[in-house]
Amino acid sequence: MKSGEGIIAEVLENDRVKIQVGREHLFTACSSCIGAERVVVTAKNTVHAKKGQTVRYQMPEGHLILGAFICFVLPLVCLALTIGAAYYVSIINGYPSIPWMLGGACSGGAAVFGIWKKMDTEISSLVKTEPYICEIIQH
């Protein structure tokens, strides 16, 4: 279980909150957050924290492992397979291999984005991915 700290920025419906988290409390490199001093994380508000309070939250590690696989390993495997298949098809049919390999890379990239989009909506059913607040930090 990984934990981090942040400040409640907004209280949402269904016992959820948005937490402003400093980059020092992020667990992975967030490509969409490059250069940002603070990142917003949505978490389950299990301790009924209010806006402006400093809280400690936890995130299950299964999310991090699955996320690393989906973000880093899956694209490499998918690209290697589609480029290899395009190369094989070009050799078998006598076509120039470079354009076919570029086409394979484009189709592999499109497949990766499709998989990312599908996994983004279904990943929560595979593992418990949502961070949750475990305590309010008193200053």
PEJO-V167012 format. One record per backbone hydrogen bond with DSSP energy under -0.5 kcal/mol. NH is the residue of the N-H (numbers start at 0). CO is the residue of the C=O. Records with the same first field share a line. If there is no record, write none. Layout:
# PEJO-V167012
NH = CO ; CO
This chain:
# PEJO-V167012
1 = 58
3 = 56
5 = 54
6 = 19
7 = 52
8 = 17
9 = 17
11 = 9 ; 15
15 = 12
16 = 42
17 = 9
18 = 16 ; 40
19 = 6
20 = 18 ; 38
21 = 4
22 = 36
24 = 21
25 = 22
30 = 28
32 = 29
33 = 30
35 = 32
38 = 20
40 = 18 ; 38
42 = 16 ; 40
43 = 130
44 = 14
45 = 43
47 = 44
51 = 7
52 = 49
53 = 136
54 = 5
55 = 134
56 = 3
57 = 131
58 = 1
62 = 59
63 = 59
64 = 60
65 = 61
66 = 62
67 = 63
68 = 64
69 = 65
70 = 66
71 = 67
72 = 67 ; 68
73 = 68
75 = 71
76 = 72
77 = 73
78 = 74
79 = 75
80 = 76
81 = 77
82 = 78
83 = 79
84 = 80
85 = 81
86 = 82
87 = 83
88 = 84
89 = 85
90 = 86
91 = 87
92 = 88
93 = 89
94 = 89
99 = 95
100 = 96
101 = 97
102 = 98
103 = 99
104 = 100
105 = 101
106 = 102
107 = 103
108 = 104
109 = 105
110 = 106
111 = 107
112 = 108
113 = 109
114 = 110
115 = 111
116 = 112
117 = 113
118 = 114
119 = 115
120 = 116
121 = 117
122 = 118
124 = 121
125 = 121 ; 122
126 = 122
128 = 126
130 = 41
131 = 57
132 = 43
133 = 55
134 = 55
136 = 53
137 = 135
